[in-house]
Amino acid sequence: MTSATEPAVPNPHILEQKKVGEFIWQRVRYDGWVGGEGRETEELLGPNSFMVEQGNMLTNQILEGRDPIFNATSHFSPDPITAFLVRLQTAYAGWLGLKQFQASLASIPE
């Protein structure tokens, strides 16, 4: 039970979800907001360090139609959400590979 001084914790219901590699897109309905109806939103979940360094910028480029790789390849996916997740996963794989390569170079004795 929630007291008058505690905010209510919304109760999420996943309505739809797609996952590709490390990335999840989901449509969620949150019920239980104090003084209002539930609300529906879309969420993107992925590795935090990648999202901060590159993923958020890439997401904006895709949504604005400025990512040439997404624009050239999205028609190969069964739907736009899957195409979006595949593009993020591909970028993440390259980003992670580069991080691992840089770490291996740093560990080589001089």
Phi and psi in degrees as a GROMACS rama.xvg file:
@    title "Ramachandran Plot"
@    xaxis  label "Phi"
@    yaxis  label "Psi"
@TYPE xy
-101.533  133.36  THR-2
-82.9681  171.703  SER-3
-65.2487  -23.3822  ALA-4
-93.392  -15.2757  THR-5
-95.1553  134.078  GLU-6
-71.8303  147.357  PRO-7
-70.2788  142.729  ALA-8
-89.7697  120.314  VAL-9
-64.2687  148.153  PRO-10
-103.905  108.701  ASN-11
-81.8919  143.796  PRO-12
-128.466  116.309  HIS-13
-76.8268  119.317  ILE-14
-91.7  -33.2892  LEU-15
-155.603  144.236  GLU-16
-150.746  139.446  GLN-17
-132.556  142.392  LYS-18
-132.761  133.06  LYS-19
-134.424  115.306  VAL-20
58.1508  -121.339  GLY-21
-90.0187  1.49347  GLU-22
-112.229  139.017  PHE-23
-129.562  129.235  ILE-24
-108.832  134.991  TRP-25
-145.62  146.4  GLN-26
-102.222  123.811  ARG-27
-127.66  141.928  VAL-28
-111.774  125.748  ARG-29
-102.98  120.989  TYR-30
-109.552  157.532  ASP-31
101.195  10.3721  GLY-32
-69.6002  136.471  TRP-33
-67.2574  131.152  VAL-34
71.6976  21.1915  GLY-35
-163.907  174.947  GLY-36
-77.1736  167.401  GLU-37
-66.9912  165.137  GLY-38
-132.454  151.202  ARG-39
-111.92  139.934  GLU-40
-147.699  166.087  THR-41
-109.364  143.127  GLU-42
-131.079  145.606  GLU-43
-119.551  125.578  LEU-44
-118.865  133.819  LEU-45
-162.635  176.23  GLY-46
-57.664  123.829  PRO-47
-59.0205  -47.1939  ASN-48
-63.1874  -38.7971  SER-49
-66.6698  -44.0703  PHE-50
-60.3924  -40.7377  MET-51
-67.4652  -44.8831  VAL-52
-76.6937  -39.3373  GLU-53
-140.258  -33.8418  GLN-54
-63.5954  -41.0662  GLY-55
-65.7957  -40.8768  ASN-56
-65.1606  -42.8928  MET-57
-63.7448  -41.4557  LEU-58
-57.8449  -46.2166  THR-59
-62.1261  -41.2662  ASN-60
-62.7611  -41.7827  GLN-61
-63.4274  -48.4209  ILE-62
-65.2687  -27.7914  LEU-63
-90.0194  0.375116  GLU-64
75.8046  22.0297  GLY-65
-106.765  8.95749  ARG-66
-100.532  107.793  ASP-67
-63.6732  -31.6898  PRO-68
-67.6977  -47.2303  ILE-69
-60.8239  -45.3959  PHE-70
-60.455  -35.7937  ASN-71
-83.4642  -20.4349  ALA-72
-119.539  -11.3294  THR-73
-61.1484  -27.8188  SER-74
-68.8776  -11.5226  HIS-75
-79.5091  -15.45  PHE-76
-90.5557  157.177  SER-77
-69.2238  -21.0179  PRO-78
-160.358  162.949  ASP-79
-61.9647  -35.9571  PRO-80
-65.6192  -44.4564  ILE-81
-62.3767  -41.8858  THR-82
-59.6533  -42.7313  ALA-83
-61.3027  -46.8984  PHE-84
-66.7617  -38.8292  LEU-85
-63.024  -41.6292  VAL-86
-63.2054  -43.2878  ARG-87
-64.5578  -43.3393  LEU-88
-63.3289  -39.7502  GLN-89
-64.8175  -44.239  THR-90
-63.8433  -39.7434  ALA-91
-63.1444  -42.5972  TYR-92
-60.4892  -43.1697  ALA-93
-64.9615  -42.7351  GLY-94
-61.8363  -46.3275  TRP-95
-66.0566  -41.4571  LEU-96
-60.3976  -41.3762  GLY-97
-65.1433  -41.4628  LEU-98
-60.8656  -43.6502  LYS-99
-66.5542  -39.4196  GLN-100
-64.0379  -44.4918  PHE-101
-61.1882  -39.5211  GLN-102
-66.0594  -38.5564  ALA-103
-68.0265  -37.0957  SER-104
-65.7134  -36.9274  LEU-105
-67.3649  -23.699  ALA-106
-89.6703  -3.93662  SER-107
-77.1838  125.999  ILE-108
-66.1028  146.529  PRO-109
